[in-house]
Amino acid sequence: MRKIGVIIIVLFSIISCQKEADKPETKIIKPKKAAKVEFGINYADYNVIHDTIKKGDTFGTIIQSQNIGNKRVYDIVNTVRDSFNVRTMRYNKAYTLFRSKDKTNQLQLFVYQPDALTYYVLDLRDSIPVAYKKTKPVTFKRKVIGGVLKGSLSETLGNHRVDVALANQITKVFAWSVDFFKLKRGDRYALIFNERFINDSIYDGVEELEAAFFEYKGKIVYAFPFVQDTTTGKKTYYDENGKTLKNLFLKTPIKFSRITSRFSGNRFHPVQKRWKAHKGTDYAAPRGTPISTTAAGVVERTGYTAGNGNYVKVKHNGTYATQYLHMSKILVRRGQHVAQGQTIGLVGSTGLATGPHVCYRFWKNGVQVDPLRLNLPTGESLSAKYKSRFLQEIEPLKRELDSIGNL
């Protein structure tokens, strides 16, 4: 019986081996790695070197390092100067060398990138060099975000992985309507905007704010861009009723700051250590932060006093004037016309100040008042001939914003 069992096991083994032998051979085919193509050049055809222009580098020194003599460099520069002026090459900008794969390792192509979007190609493969400028393809992707604020505007955008440049666009659009330092956790917001991508993959920032709203002091403040004159294409932002968001005065003289002391008839002075009136609003910010005039006007006075430090006073019209104190540097002169939002100085702590800030003072009819309590002049509304087109254009955008903000 033992012999019979051994024979059976051997037979099964032979049959199994035969079945394995009959199976077709399985080949593992690895997917081919896609060849890298950039600037319209196949990297596989060349030895490639990436580098950046360093201090002291010139086009000549870079090319000469590739065994190209002075005479040849001179000829190249003169031949292509109308297409590629090598003197415009700047420090810390990227360039790429494409060299032959044979023993000579000869330079075939030189690519210079002045920015993320454009590049110059210098082709040395023929006896006569050729240069040309190209722009990488750009695509735009629409993005919508919204909900309730869980922190500052910058933090909220950061959580959505959105370029901080969008925050700058938003503050410019809502500068007359929303004081972003007074937004609270739980306030609703909704944003529709477009992002740029180079070669459909490289993020290149925010292109345009298409529509937005913020809940501010319990009220929803909308912003919709609208072109009145289609020949110029100039866009202005309006609320849902066609009223421009641009008012006579900006809400604050500094972006991304905080109020540390308000207008008061009786405040304990932190330097003089006594109770006295504080006829201004203090906005704290890092030293060197730009200070903007809140409305267009003429610089009435600049100077220095022991209490105010470096200051600028701007007269806006026969009714209103503003003053900006404790500057580290004054950037305008007396009699100069200034535009709304123009930088007139930098934050400092000159005069009686415990730290860097700007004290913002406001006059109405020659009397210092608290601008945060004033009903300041607002912007104009669209004329009737444009309003129907405006309302028609924003209707789907407003509906979309409302649905986002309620998430």
C-alpha positions as CSV (number, residue, x, y, z in Angstrom):
1,M,0.0,0.0,0.0
2,R,2.8,2.4,0.8
3,K,4.3,1.8,-2.7
4,I,0.9,2.5,-4.3
5,G,0.6,5.8,-2.4
6,V,4.1,6.9,-3.5
7,I,3.2,6.1,-7.1
8,I,0.0,8.1,-6.9
9,I,1.9,11.2,-5.5
10,V,4.5,11.0,-8.3
11,L,1.8,10.7,-11.0
12,F,0.0,13.9,-9.6
13,S,3.3,15.8,-9.6
14,I,4.0,14.8,-13.2
15,I,0.5,15.9,-14.3
16,S,0.7,19.2,-12.4
17,C,4.1,20.0,-13.9
18,Q,2.8,19.2,-17.3
19,K,-0.2,21.6,-16.8
20,E,2.2,24.4,-15.7
21,A,4.3,23.7,-18.8
22,D,1.2,24.0,-21.0
23,K,0.3,27.4,-19.7
24,P,1.3,30.3,-22.0
25,E,4.2,32.4,-20.7
26,T,3.1,35.6,-19.0
27,K,5.2,38.7,-19.9
28,I,5.1,41.8,-17.7
29,I,5.2,44.8,-19.9
30,K,6.2,48.0,-18.2
31,P,4.6,51.1,-19.5
32,K,7.0,53.3,-21.4
33,K,7.9,56.5,-19.6
34,A,6.5,59.5,-21.5
35,A,9.3,61.6,-23.0
36,K,9.6,65.0,-21.5
37,V,8.9,67.7,-24.0
38,E,9.2,71.4,-23.0
39,F,9.7,74.6,-25.1
40,G,8.8,72.3,-28.0
41,I,12.0,70.4,-27.5
42,N,12.3,66.7,-26.8
43,Y,14.6,66.3,-23.8
44,A,15.6,62.7,-24.8
45,D,17.5,64.1,-27.8
46,Y,19.9,66.2,-25.7
47,N,22.1,66.4,-22.7
48,V,20.1,69.0,-20.6
49,I,21.4,71.5,-18.0
50,H,19.1,73.7,-16.0
51,D,20.6,76.8,-14.2
52,T,19.8,80.3,-13.2
53,I,21.7,83.5,-14.0
54,K,24.0,84.4,-11.1
55,K,25.6,87.7,-10.2
56,G,28.3,88.5,-12.7
57,D,26.9,86.2,-15.4
58,T,26.3,87.5,-18.9
59,F,25.1,85.8,-22.0
60,G,28.7,85.8,-23.2
61,T,30.2,84.1,-20.1
62,I,27.4,81.5,-20.2
63,I,27.9,80.6,-23.8
64,Q,31.7,80.8,-23.7
65,S,31.6,78.1,-21.0
66,Q,30.2,75.8,-23.7
67,N,33.5,76.0,-25.8
68,I,32.2,78.8,-28.0
69,G,34.8,81.4,-28.8
70,N,34.5,85.2,-28.4
71,K,34.1,85.7,-32.2
72,R,31.2,83.2,-32.4
73,V,29.5,84.8,-29.4
74,Y,29.8,88.2,-31.0
75,D,28.3,86.9,-34.3
76,I,25.4,85.2,-32.5
77,V,24.5,88.3,-30.4
78,N,24.5,90.6,-33.5
79,T,22.5,88.1,-35.6
80,V,19.6,87.6,-33.2
81,R,19.5,91.0,-31.5
82,D,16.2,92.0,-33.1
83,S,14.6,88.8,-31.8
84,F,16.4,88.4,-28.6
85,N,18.3,91.2,-26.9
86,V,20.7,89.4,-24.6
87,R,21.2,92.6,-22.5
88,T,17.7,92.1,-21.1
89,M,18.7,88.9,-19.3
90,R,18.4,89.4,-15.5
91,Y,19.8,88.0,-12.4
92,N,18.2,84.9,-10.9
93,K,16.2,84.1,-14.0
94,A,16.2,80.5,-15.3
95,Y,17.9,79.2,-18.4
96,T,18.4,75.8,-20.0
97,L,21.2,74.4,-22.2
98,F,20.5,71.6,-24.7
99,R,23.8,69.9,-25.8
100,S,24.4,67.2,-28.3
101,K,24.8,63.6,-27.1
102,D,27.9,62.9,-29.1
103,K,31.5,63.3,-28.0
104,T,31.5,67.0,-28.9
105,N,28.8,67.8,-26.4
106,Q,28.1,70.9,-28.6
107,L,25.5,73.5,-27.5
108,Q,22.5,73.1,-29.8
109,L,19.8,75.2,-28.1
110,F,19.7,77.9,-25.4
111,V,16.4,78.8,-23.6
112,Y,16.0,81.8,-21.4
113,Q,12.9,82.3,-19.2
114,P,12.3,85.9,-18.0
115,D,9.1,84.8,-16.2
116,A,6.9,81.8,-15.7
117,L,4.9,82.4,-18.9
118,T,7.4,83.5,-21.6
119,Y,10.6,82.1,-22.9
120,Y,13.2,82.8,-25.6
121,V,14.8,80.0,-27.7
122,L,18.2,80.5,-29.3
123,D,18.7,77.8,-32.0
124,L,22.3,77.1,-32.9
125,R,21.8,73.9,-34.8
126,D,22.4,75.6,-38.2
127,S,25.2,77.8,-39.3
128,I,23.0,80.8,-39.0
129,P,21.6,81.2,-35.4
130,V,17.9,81.8,-35.0
131,A,16.0,83.2,-32.0
132,Y,12.3,83.5,-31.2
133,K,10.0,84.3,-28.3
134,K,7.2,82.0,-27.2
135,T,4.4,82.1,-24.7
136,K,3.3,79.0,-22.8
137,P,-0.4,78.1,-23.2
138,V,-2.6,79.4,-20.4
139,T,-5.9,77.9,-19.3
140,F,-8.4,79.3,-16.8
141,K,-10.3,77.2,-14.3
142,R,-13.4,78.5,-12.5
143,K,-13.5,78.0,-8.7
144,V,-16.2,78.6,-6.1
145,I,-15.8,78.6,-2.4
146,G,-17.9,79.7,0.5
147,G,-19.5,79.0,3.9
148,V,-18.8,80.6,7.2
149,L,-15.6,82.3,8.3
150,K,-13.5,80.2,10.7
151,G,-10.7,82.8,11.1
152,S,-9.3,85.8,9.2
153,L,-9.8,86.2,5.5
154,S,-6.2,85.1,4.8
155,E,-6.6,82.0,7.0
156,T,-9.9,81.1,5.2
157,L,-8.3,81.4,1.8
158,G,-5.3,79.5,3.0
159,N,-7.5,76.6,4.1
160,H,-8.9,76.6,0.6
161,R,-5.4,76.6,-0.9
162,V,-6.1,79.8,-2.7
163,D,-3.3,82.3,-3.7
164,V,-3.0,85.1,-1.2
165,A,-3.2,87.5,-4.2
166,L,-7.0,86.9,-4.1
167,A,-7.1,88.5,-0.7
168,N,-5.6,91.6,-2.2
169,Q,-8.2,91.7,-5.0
170,I,-11.0,91.2,-2.5
171,T,-9.8,94.0,-0.2
172,K,-9.5,96.4,-3.1
173,V,-13.1,95.6,-4.3
174,F,-14.7,95.8,-0.9
175,A,-12.4,98.6,0.5
176,W,-15.3,101.1,0.6
177,S,-17.9,98.7,2.0
178,V,-16.3,96.2,4.4
179,D,-13.8,96.6,7.2
180,F,-12.2,93.1,7.2
181,F,-10.9,93.6,10.7
182,K,-14.5,93.6,11.9
183,L,-15.6,90.4,10.3
184,K,-16.4,87.7,12.8
185,R,-16.2,83.9,13.0
186,G,-19.5,82.6,11.6
187,D,-20.0,85.4,9.1
188,R,-21.0,84.0,5.8
189,Y,-19.0,84.5,2.5
190,A,-19.0,83.3,-1.1
191,L,-16.5,83.8,-3.8
192,I,-16.4,82.9,-7.5
193,F,-13.1,83.5,-9.3
194,N,-10.8,82.2,-12.0
195,E,-7.4,80.7,-11.6
196,R,-4.6,80.6,-14.2
197,F,-2.7,77.5,-15.1
198,I,0.4,77.4,-17.4
199,N,0.5,74.3,-19.6
200,D,-2.8,73.3,-17.9
201,S,-0.9,72.1,-14.8
202,I,1.3,74.9,-13.3
203,Y,-0.7,77.2,-11.0
204,D,-0.1,80.8,-11.9
205,G,-2.4,82.7,-9.5
206,V,-5.8,84.3,-9.6
207,E,-7.0,85.9,-12.8
208,E,-10.3,87.6,-11.8
209,L,-12.9,87.9,-9.1
210,E,-16.1,87.0,-10.9
211,A,-18.6,87.6,-8.1
212,A,-18.5,87.7,-4.3
213,F,-20.4,88.5,-1.1
214,F,-19.5,89.0,2.6
215,E,-21.7,89.2,5.6
216,Y,-20.8,92.4,7.4
217,K,-22.5,93.7,10.5
218,G,-25.5,91.4,9.7
219,K,-25.8,92.6,6.1
220,I,-24.9,90.8,2.9
221,V,-22.6,93.0,0.8
222,Y,-22.4,91.8,-2.8
223,A,-19.9,92.6,-5.5
224,F,-20.4,92.0,-9.3
225,P,-18.1,93.3,-12.0
226,F,-19.9,95.1,-14.8
227,V,-18.7,96.8,-18.1
228,Q,-20.8,99.8,-19.0
229,D,-18.8,100.8,-22.0
230,T,-18.1,97.7,-24.0
231,T,-15.6,99.5,-26.3
232,T,-13.2,100.2,-23.4
233,G,-13.9,96.9,-21.4
234,K,-13.4,98.7,-18.1
235,K,-15.0,96.9,-15.2
236,T,-16.5,98.5,-12.1
237,Y,-17.9,96.5,-9.1
238,Y,-21.5,97.1,-8.1
239,D,-23.8,95.6,-5.5
240,E,-27.0,93.6,-6.3
241,N,-29.0,96.8,-6.9
242,G,-26.5,98.4,-9.3
243,K,-24.9,100.7,-6.8
244,T,-21.1,101.2,-7.1
245,L,-19.1,99.8,-4.2
246,K,-16.6,102.7,-4.7
247,N,-17.4,105.4,-2.1
248,L,-15.8,108.8,-1.4
249,F,-13.7,107.2,1.5
250,L,-12.0,103.9,2.1
251,K,-12.9,102.1,5.3
252,T,-9.3,102.1,6.6
253,P,-5.9,103.7,5.7
254,I,-4.1,100.3,6.2
255,K,-4.8,96.8,4.8
256,F,-4.7,93.9,7.2
257,S,-4.3,95.8,10.4
258,R,-6.3,96.0,13.7
259,I,-7.7,98.8,15.7
260,T,-5.8,99.2,19.0
261,S,-7.5,102.5,20.2
262,R,-10.7,104.2,19.1
263,F,-11.8,107.8,19.0
264,S,-12.6,108.8,22.6
265,G,-13.3,111.9,24.6
266,N,-11.4,110.5,27.6
267,R,-8.6,107.9,27.2
268,F,-5.7,107.1,29.4
269,H,-2.6,108.0,27.3
270,P,-0.1,105.1,27.3
271,V,2.9,107.5,27.1
272,Q,1.9,110.6,29.0
273,K,0.1,108.4,31.7
274,R,-2.9,110.7,32.0
275,W,-6.5,110.9,30.9
276,K,-7.1,113.0,27.8
277,A,-9.2,113.0,24.6
278,H,-8.1,110.8,21.8
279,K,-9.3,112.3,18.6
280,G,-8.3,109.6,16.2
281,T,-8.4,105.9,15.5
282,D,-5.2,103.8,16.0
283,Y,-4.4,101.0,13.5
284,A,-1.5,98.8,14.5
285,A,0.7,97.3,11.8
286,P,4.4,96.4,11.3
287,R,6.9,99.1,10.7
288,G,7.1,100.0,7.0
289,T,3.5,99.0,6.2
290,P,2.1,101.3,3.5
291,I,-0.3,104.0,4.6
292,S,-2.9,105.0,2.0
293,T,-5.0,108.2,1.8
294,T,-8.6,107.2,2.2
295,A,-9.9,109.7,-0.4
296,A,-8.5,111.8,-3.2
297,G,-7.3,115.3,-2.4
298,V,-4.5,117.7,-2.0
299,V,-1.7,117.3,0.6
300,E,-2.4,120.3,2.9
301,R,0.5,119.8,5.3
302,T,3.4,117.5,6.1
303,G,5.9,117.7,9.0
304,Y,6.9,116.6,12.4
305,T,5.8,117.4,15.9
306,A,6.9,115.9,19.3
307,G,3.4,114.4,19.8
308,N,2.4,113.5,16.2
309,G,5.8,112.4,14.9
310,N,5.9,112.4,11.1
311,Y,2.5,113.2,9.7
312,V,0.5,114.1,6.6
313,K,-2.7,116.0,6.4
314,V,-4.9,115.8,3.2
315,K,-7.7,118.1,2.3
316,H,-10.4,116.3,0.3
317,N,-12.9,119.0,-0.4
318,G,-14.6,121.9,1.4
319,T,-16.1,119.5,4.0
320,Y,-13.6,116.7,4.7
321,A,-9.9,116.4,5.6
322,T,-7.8,113.5,7.1
323,Q,-4.5,113.2,8.9
324,Y,-2.1,110.3,9.4
325,L,0.4,110.3,12.3
326,H,3.5,108.6,13.6
327,M,4.9,107.7,10.1
328,S,8.4,106.3,9.8
329,K,8.7,108.0,6.4
330,I,6.7,110.6,4.5
331,L,6.3,109.9,0.8
332,V,4.4,113.0,-0.4
333,R,4.9,116.7,-0.4
334,R,2.8,119.7,0.4
335,G,0.5,120.8,-2.4
336,Q,0.7,117.4,-4.1
337,H,-2.5,115.9,-5.6
338,V,-3.1,112.3,-4.3
339,A,-5.4,109.6,-5.5
340,Q,-7.6,107.5,-3.3
341,G,-5.6,104.5,-2.0
342,Q,-2.3,106.1,-2.9
343,T,0.6,105.4,-0.5
344,I,1.5,108.6,1.3
345,G,3.8,107.2,4.0
346,L,5.0,104.2,5.9
347,V,3.9,103.0,9.4
348,G,6.3,103.9,12.2
349,S,6.4,105.0,15.9
350,T,7.6,108.5,15.7
351,G,6.3,111.1,18.2
352,L,4.4,109.9,21.3
353,A,3.9,106.2,20.4
354,T,4.6,102.9,22.2
355,G,4.8,100.9,19.0
356,P,4.3,101.0,15.2
357,H,0.9,102.2,14.2
358,V,-0.9,105.0,12.4
359,C,-3.3,107.4,14.2
360,Y,-6.0,108.2,11.6
361,R,-7.8,111.6,12.2
362,F,-10.8,112.8,10.4
363,W,-12.3,116.4,10.1
364,K,-15.8,117.3,9.0
365,N,-16.5,121.0,8.6
366,G,-13.3,121.8,10.6
367,V,-14.3,119.6,13.6
368,Q,-12.5,116.3,14.5
369,V,-15.0,113.5,14.4
370,D,-15.1,109.7,14.6
371,P,-15.2,108.4,11.0
372,L,-16.5,105.0,12.1
373,R,-19.7,106.6,13.3
374,L,-20.3,108.8,10.2
375,N,-22.7,108.1,7.3
376,L,-20.2,109.0,4.7
377,P,-21.1,109.7,1.0
378,T,-21.7,106.6,-1.0
379,G,-21.2,105.8,-4.6
380,E,-23.5,106.4,-7.5
381,S,-26.0,103.9,-9.0
382,L,-26.0,102.7,-12.6
383,S,-28.1,104.8,-15.0
384,A,-31.4,103.3,-16.2
385,K,-30.0,102.5,-19.7
386,Y,-27.5,100.0,-18.2
387,K,-29.4,98.7,-15.2
388,S,-31.6,96.2,-17.0
389,R,-28.6,94.6,-18.7
390,F,-26.7,94.5,-15.4
391,L,-29.5,92.8,-13.5
392,Q,-29.9,90.2,-16.3
393,E,-26.1,89.4,-16.2
394,I,-25.9,89.1,-12.4
395,E,-29.0,87.1,-11.8
396,P,-27.4,83.6,-12.3
397,L,-24.3,84.7,-10.4
398,K,-26.3,86.0,-7.4
399,R,-28.3,82.7,-7.3
400,E,-25.0,80.8,-7.4
401,L,-23.5,82.9,-4.6
402,D,-26.5,82.5,-2.4
403,S,-26.4,78.7,-2.8
404,I,-22.6,78.6,-2.0
405,G,-22.9,80.9,1.0
406,N,-25.6,78.8,2.6
407,L,-23.5,75.6,2.6
